[in-house]
Structures are given as C-alpha cells and as structure tokens.
Amino acid sequence: MTRLHKTFAVLALSGVALAGCSSKSGAPTELAPSKMTMIGVNSYLWRAAVDTLSFAPLLQADSNGGVIITDWYASPQSPGERVKLTVSILDQDLRADALRVAASRQVNQSGNWVDKPVSAATVQKLEDIILTRARDLRRATVSG
C-alpha cells in the first residue's frame, strides 16, 4: 500500500470516527473544537483541502506536514491550459491564516507549455472554498 493510499485510509477512518461522535440529546450547545490534532495539522482544513482538490491527480499528500501537491490538471473545456496547485496548512487551528494556496498555470503555445501568471483572485477564491468547506465540516461534527 503506497503512502498516499495509507494517508487516505487514515482520513477515511477519521471521518467515520468523527461521524459517530454525535449527541442524541437534542440541539448542540457548543461548537466542535477548532483545534484538531489527530494528524499534524487541523483535520477540518486537511479534509476540506483534499475534498476541494479531488478533481486533480495528487502527487503528494503529507498530513503531518500539512502539504498537498497536485499534478498538472487540464480541464476538458480548456485542454490548452493547465494548473498545478499546492496547499499548505500551517497551523493546528481552524483559522484563515493557517491556510496557504499556491498555483502555477501554463498555456500550450505551439506544442510548448509556457508559464503564465495566476490571478490573486483565483488563489483567494480557492482558499475561500477550502475554508468554507472546513467550517461546514466542523459544524457537521456537532449537528451530525
């Protein structure tokens, strides 16, 4: 079993374990903790990042170091353009500054891939998607 498969197996088991932690006594009275340390980084941010990047093939996923790197991905709608993403989770707390996304973009010009800039708005949107998903996962832990 490869390291990547082991990482996903641990994540899947963590998800099952967290899903079984619900209260049957009615409405929750407090939020789930924002600091999760079963892995090296915040587990909500980790799971949200893995979910969000699931469209692209993964090159590396290190839950202890908090780094996810995708391989180049070309959308079927734009086969002449591809992107590569790196997500770094920098803290054990669920905070906006605990997440950093870096993106590389290339465009095919006459058979050669040429580096092109990625707009800051695109990177910010991806960070927002991951943060929103992480907060949703945290809320689901309490109400699920």
C-alpha atoms as an extended CHARMM CRD file, in Angstrom:
* protein
*
       144  EXT
         1         1  MET       CA              0.0000000000        0.0000000000        0.0000000000  PROA      1               0.0000000000
         2         2  THR       CA              1.5110000000        3.3300000000       -1.0220000000  PROA      2               0.0000000000
         3         3  ARG       CA              1.9590000000        6.2370000000        1.3780000000  PROA      3               0.0000000000
         4         4  LEU       CA             -0.8170000000        8.1520000000       -0.4000000000  PROA      4               0.0000000000
         5         5  HSD       CA             -3.2210000000        5.2410000000       -0.0070000000  PROA      5               0.0000000000
         6         6  LYS       CA             -2.3240000000        4.9640000000        3.6810000000  PROA      6               0.0000000000
         7         7  THR       CA             -2.9850000000        8.6920000000        4.1210000000  PROA      7               0.0000000000
         8         8  PHE       CA             -6.4020000000        8.3840000000        2.5240000000  PROA      8               0.0000000000
         9         9  ALA       CA             -7.1850000000        5.2990000000        4.6140000000  PROA      9               0.0000000000
        10        10  VAL       CA             -6.3600000000        7.2430000000        7.7930000000  PROA      10              0.0000000000
        11        11  LEU       CA             -8.5350000000       10.1280000000        6.6050000000  PROA      11              0.0000000000
        12        12  ALA       CA            -11.4140000000        7.7990000000        5.8230000000  PROA      12              0.0000000000
        13        13  LEU       CA            -11.1950000000        6.1690000000        9.2520000000  PROA      13              0.0000000000
        14        14  SER       CA            -11.0010000000        9.5910000000       10.8990000000  PROA      14              0.0000000000
        15        15  GLY       CA            -14.1240000000       10.6560000000        9.0250000000  PROA      15              0.0000000000
        16        16  VAL       CA            -16.0020000000        7.5600000000       10.1880000000  PROA      16              0.0000000000
        17        17  ALA       CA            -14.8380000000        8.0980000000       13.7620000000  PROA      17              0.0000000000
        18        18  LEU       CA            -15.8920000000       11.7400000000       13.7100000000  PROA      18              0.0000000000
        19        19  ALA       CA            -19.2630000000       10.8860000000       12.1740000000  PROA      19              0.0000000000
        20        20  GLY       CA            -20.0470000000        8.6590000000       15.1410000000  PROA      20              0.0000000000
        21        21  CYS       CA            -19.4420000000       11.4340000000       17.6710000000  PROA      21              0.0000000000
        22        22  SER       CA            -22.8930000000       12.9450000000       17.6780000000  PROA      22              0.0000000000
        23        23  SER       CA            -25.1030000000       13.6780000000       20.6320000000  PROA      23              0.0000000000
        24        24  LYS       CA            -28.6230000000       12.2950000000       20.7850000000  PROA      24              0.0000000000
        25        25  SER       CA            -29.7860000000       14.6860000000       23.4830000000  PROA      25              0.0000000000
        26        26  GLY       CA            -31.0650000000       17.3980000000       21.1580000000  PROA      26              0.0000000000
        27        27  ALA       CA            -29.5450000000       20.5910000000       19.8300000000  PROA      27              0.0000000000
        28        28  PRO       CA            -25.8200000000       21.0740000000       20.3480000000  PROA      28              0.0000000000
        29        29  THR       CA            -24.8200000000       23.5730000000       22.9860000000  PROA      29              0.0000000000
        30        30  GLU       CA            -21.2780000000       24.2490000000       21.7660000000  PROA      30              0.0000000000
        31        31  LEU       CA            -19.2070000000       24.0930000000       18.6210000000  PROA      31              0.0000000000
        32        32  ALA       CA            -16.7800000000       21.3200000000       17.8720000000  PROA      32              0.0000000000
        33        33  PRO       CA            -13.2260000000       22.2600000000       18.8030000000  PROA      33              0.0000000000
        34        34  SER       CA            -11.4080000000       24.2880000000       16.1710000000  PROA      34              0.0000000000
        35        35  LYS       CA             -8.1200000000       22.6490000000       17.0930000000  PROA      35              0.0000000000
        36        36  MET       CA             -7.8470000000       19.0490000000       15.9460000000  PROA      36              0.0000000000
        37        37  THR       CA             -4.5240000000       17.2840000000       16.4200000000  PROA      37              0.0000000000
        38        38  MET       CA             -5.0480000000       13.6530000000       15.3710000000  PROA      38              0.0000000000
        39        39  ILE       CA             -2.8180000000       14.4770000000       12.4160000000  PROA      39              0.0000000000
        40        40  GLY       CA             -0.0740000000       17.1030000000       12.2780000000  PROA      40              0.0000000000
        41        41  VAL       CA             -2.4340000000       19.8760000000       11.1640000000  PROA      41              0.0000000000
        42        42  ASN       CA             -6.0590000000       20.9240000000       11.5810000000  PROA      42              0.0000000000
        43        43  SER       CA             -8.1080000000       17.9460000000       10.3880000000  PROA      43              0.0000000000
        44        44  TYR       CA            -11.0190000000       20.0770000000        9.1340000000  PROA      44              0.0000000000
        45        45  LEU       CA             -8.7050000000       22.1200000000        6.9190000000  PROA      45              0.0000000000
        46        46  TRP       CA             -6.9650000000       18.9490000000        5.7590000000  PROA      46              0.0000000000
        47        47  ARG       CA            -10.1860000000       17.1580000000        4.8220000000  PROA      47              0.0000000000
        48        48  ALA       CA            -11.5680000000       20.2840000000        3.1450000000  PROA      48              0.0000000000
        49        49  ALA       CA             -8.4010000000       20.7230000000        1.0860000000  PROA      49              0.0000000000
        50        50  VAL       CA             -8.3690000000       17.0730000000       -0.0030000000  PROA      50              0.0000000000
        51        51  ASP       CA            -12.0730000000       17.3050000000       -0.9410000000  PROA      51              0.0000000000
        52        52  THR       CA            -11.5910000000       20.5670000000       -2.8300000000  PROA      52              0.0000000000
        53        53  LEU       CA             -8.5880000000       19.3160000000       -4.8100000000  PROA      53              0.0000000000
        54        54  SER       CA            -10.1580000000       15.9440000000       -5.6240000000  PROA      54              0.0000000000
        55        55  PHE       CA            -10.6230000000       16.9930000000       -9.2700000000  PROA      55              0.0000000000
        56        56  ALA       CA             -6.8480000000       16.8960000000       -9.8690000000  PROA      56              0.0000000000
        57        57  PRO       CA             -4.4150000000       13.9860000000       -9.5460000000  PROA      57              0.0000000000
        58        58  LEU       CA             -2.3660000000       14.1880000000       -6.3470000000  PROA      58              0.0000000000
        59        59  LEU       CA              1.4250000000       13.9930000000       -6.3980000000  PROA      59              0.0000000000
        60        60  GLN       CA              1.9250000000       14.3370000000       -2.6500000000  PROA      60              0.0000000000
        61        61  ALA       CA             -0.3070000000       14.3930000000        0.4080000000  PROA      61              0.0000000000
        62        62  ASP       CA              1.5060000000       14.7140000000        3.7430000000  PROA      62              0.0000000000
        63        63  SER       CA             -0.9690000000       15.0870000000        6.6020000000  PROA      63              0.0000000000
        64        64  ASN       CA              1.7610000000       15.5010000000        9.2230000000  PROA      64              0.0000000000
        65        65  GLY       CA              3.4820000000       18.2930000000        7.3170000000  PROA      65              0.0000000000
        66        66  GLY       CA              0.2030000000       19.7010000000        6.0000000000  PROA      66              0.0000000000
        67        67  VAL       CA              1.1710000000       19.7960000000        2.3230000000  PROA      67              0.0000000000
        68        68  ILE       CA             -0.9100000000       18.7130000000       -0.6600000000  PROA      68              0.0000000000
        69        69  ILE       CA              0.5450000000       18.9710000000       -4.1590000000  PROA      69              0.0000000000
        70        70  THR       CA             -1.4140000000       18.1640000000       -7.2910000000  PROA      70              0.0000000000
        71        71  ASP       CA             -0.0510000000       17.1150000000      -10.6320000000  PROA      71              0.0000000000
        72        72  TRP       CA             -0.8040000000       19.2580000000      -13.6720000000  PROA      72              0.0000000000
        73        73  TYR       CA             -4.5350000000       19.3380000000      -14.4210000000  PROA      73              0.0000000000
        74        74  ALA       CA             -6.1180000000       20.4330000000      -17.6890000000  PROA      74              0.0000000000
        75        75  SER       CA             -9.8600000000       20.9990000000      -17.7670000000  PROA      75              0.0000000000
        76        76  PRO       CA            -11.6840000000       19.2190000000      -20.6080000000  PROA      76              0.0000000000
        77        77  GLN       CA            -13.1520000000       22.6280000000      -21.5060000000  PROA      77              0.0000000000
        78        78  SER       CA             -9.6470000000       24.2010000000      -21.8150000000  PROA      78              0.0000000000
        79        79  PRO       CA             -7.1720000000       21.4730000000      -22.8640000000  PROA      79              0.0000000000
        80        80  GLY       CA             -4.5850000000       24.0950000000      -23.8830000000  PROA      80              0.0000000000
        81        81  GLU       CA             -4.2670000000       25.3680000000      -20.3190000000  PROA      81              0.0000000000
        82        82  ARG       CA             -3.2240000000       23.5130000000      -17.1910000000  PROA      82              0.0000000000
        83        83  VAL       CA             -2.7620000000       24.2610000000      -13.4980000000  PROA      83              0.0000000000
        84        84  LYS       CA             -0.7850000000       22.7750000000      -10.6250000000  PROA      84              0.0000000000
        85        85  LEU       CA             -1.7710000000       23.5150000000       -7.0270000000  PROA      85              0.0000000000
        86        86  THR       CA             -0.0070000000       23.3820000000       -3.6850000000  PROA      86              0.0000000000
        87        87  VAL       CA             -1.9590000000       23.7330000000       -0.4510000000  PROA      87              0.0000000000
        88        88  SER       CA             -0.0990000000       24.2370000000        2.8090000000  PROA      88              0.0000000000
        89        89  ILE       CA             -1.8130000000       24.0180000000        6.1740000000  PROA      89              0.0000000000
        90        90  LEU       CA              0.3310000000       25.9470000000        8.5990000000  PROA      90              0.0000000000
        91        91  ASP       CA             -1.3560000000       25.5030000000       11.9760000000  PROA      91              0.0000000000
        92        92  GLN       CA             -3.4630000000       23.1780000000       14.0870000000  PROA      92              0.0000000000
        93        93  ASP       CA             -6.2240000000       25.7730000000       14.4900000000  PROA      93              0.0000000000
        94        94  LEU       CA             -9.0540000000       26.3820000000       12.0400000000  PROA      94              0.0000000000
        95        95  ARG       CA             -8.1210000000       29.9300000000       11.0100000000  PROA      95              0.0000000000
        96        96  ALA       CA             -7.8520000000       31.7260000000        7.6840000000  PROA      96              0.0000000000
        97        97  ASP       CA             -4.1520000000       32.4190000000        8.1850000000  PROA      97              0.0000000000
        98        98  ALA       CA             -3.4950000000       28.7150000000        8.7450000000  PROA      98              0.0000000000
        99        99  LEU       CA             -4.0290000000       28.0330000000        5.0340000000  PROA      99              0.0000000000
       100       100  ARG       CA             -1.8980000000       28.9720000000        2.0400000000  PROA      100             0.0000000000
       101       101  VAL       CA             -2.6240000000       28.0930000000       -1.5840000000  PROA      101             0.0000000000
       102       102  ALA       CA             -0.1020000000       28.4690000000       -4.4000000000  PROA      102             0.0000000000
       103       103  ALA       CA             -0.9820000000       27.9180000000       -8.0440000000  PROA      103             0.0000000000
       104       104  SER       CA              1.0390000000       27.5640000000      -11.2210000000  PROA      104             0.0000000000
       105       105  ARG       CA             -0.5040000000       27.9410000000      -14.6640000000  PROA      105             0.0000000000
       106       106  GLN       CA              0.7670000000       27.0300000000      -18.0940000000  PROA      106             0.0000000000
       107       107  VAL       CA             -0.6120000000       27.5850000000      -21.5830000000  PROA      107             0.0000000000
       108       108  ASN       CA              0.2450000000       25.4400000000      -24.5850000000  PROA      108             0.0000000000
       109       109  GLN       CA              1.7960000000       27.5820000000      -27.2970000000  PROA      109             0.0000000000
       110       110  SER       CA              2.8250000000       25.7290000000      -30.4570000000  PROA      110             0.0000000000
       111       111  GLY       CA              3.3400000000       22.4790000000      -28.5560000000  PROA      111             0.0000000000
       112       112  ASN       CA              5.3180000000       24.0210000000      -25.6800000000  PROA      112             0.0000000000
       113       113  TRP       CA              3.9610000000       24.6870000000      -22.1960000000  PROA      113             0.0000000000
       114       114  VAL       CA              4.6330000000       28.3040000000      -21.2630000000  PROA      114             0.0000000000
       115       115  ASP       CA              4.3080000000       29.6600000000      -17.7200000000  PROA      115             0.0000000000
       116       116  LYS       CA              1.5920000000       32.2870000000      -17.2580000000  PROA      116             0.0000000000
       117       117  PRO       CA              0.5560000000       34.2140000000      -14.1440000000  PROA      117             0.0000000000
       118       118  VAL       CA             -2.3250000000       33.1290000000      -11.9440000000  PROA      118             0.0000000000
       119       119  SER       CA             -4.5550000000       35.9150000000      -10.7200000000  PROA      119             0.0000000000
       120       120  ALA       CA             -4.5430000000       36.5790000000       -6.9840000000  PROA      120             0.0000000000
       121       121  ALA       CA             -8.3500000000       36.4620000000       -7.0870000000  PROA      121             0.0000000000
       122       122  THR       CA             -8.2460000000       32.8530000000       -8.3140000000  PROA      122             0.0000000000
       123       123  VAL       CA             -5.9810000000       31.7810000000       -5.4590000000  PROA      123             0.0000000000
       124       124  GLN       CA             -8.1200000000       33.7080000000       -2.9420000000  PROA      124             0.0000000000
       125       125  LYS       CA            -11.2950000000       32.0430000000       -4.2530000000  PROA      125             0.0000000000
       126       126  LEU       CA             -9.7340000000       28.5960000000       -3.8120000000  PROA      126             0.0000000000
       127       127  GLU       CA             -8.6860000000       29.4690000000       -0.2460000000  PROA      127             0.0000000000
       128       128  ASP       CA            -12.2280000000       30.6790000000        0.4700000000  PROA      128             0.0000000000
       129       129  ILE       CA            -13.7170000000       27.4360000000       -0.8700000000  PROA      129             0.0000000000
       130       130  ILE       CA            -11.4190000000       25.3450000000        1.3520000000  PROA      130             0.0000000000
       131       131  LEU       CA            -12.1130000000       27.4880000000        4.4370000000  PROA      131             0.0000000000
       132       132  THR       CA            -15.8780000000       27.3640000000        3.8860000000  PROA      132             0.0000000000
       133       133  ARG       CA            -15.7630000000       23.5800000000        3.4620000000  PROA      133             0.0000000000
       134       134  ALA       CA            -13.6530000000       23.2370000000        6.6400000000  PROA      134             0.0000000000
       135       135  ARG       CA            -16.1350000000       25.2950000000        8.6500000000  PROA      135             0.0000000000
       136       136  ASP       CA            -19.0110000000       23.2050000000        7.2450000000  PROA      136             0.0000000000
       137       137  LEU       CA            -17.2140000000       20.0160000000        8.2950000000  PROA      137             0.0000000000
       138       138  ARG       CA            -16.7100000000       21.4350000000       11.7810000000  PROA      138             0.0000000000
       139       139  ARG       CA            -20.4010000000       22.3630000000       12.0950000000  PROA      139             0.0000000000
       140       140  ALA       CA            -21.4420000000       18.9250000000       10.8190000000  PROA      140             0.0000000000
       141       141  THR       CA            -19.3900000000       17.2930000000       13.5850000000  PROA      141             0.0000000000
       142       142  VAL       CA            -21.6650000000       18.8960000000       16.1560000000  PROA      142             0.0000000000
       143       143  SER       CA            -25.0350000000       18.6100000000       14.4290000000  PROA      143             0.0000000000
       144       144  GLY       CA            -24.4250000000       15.2700000000       12.6750000000  PROA      144             0.0000000000
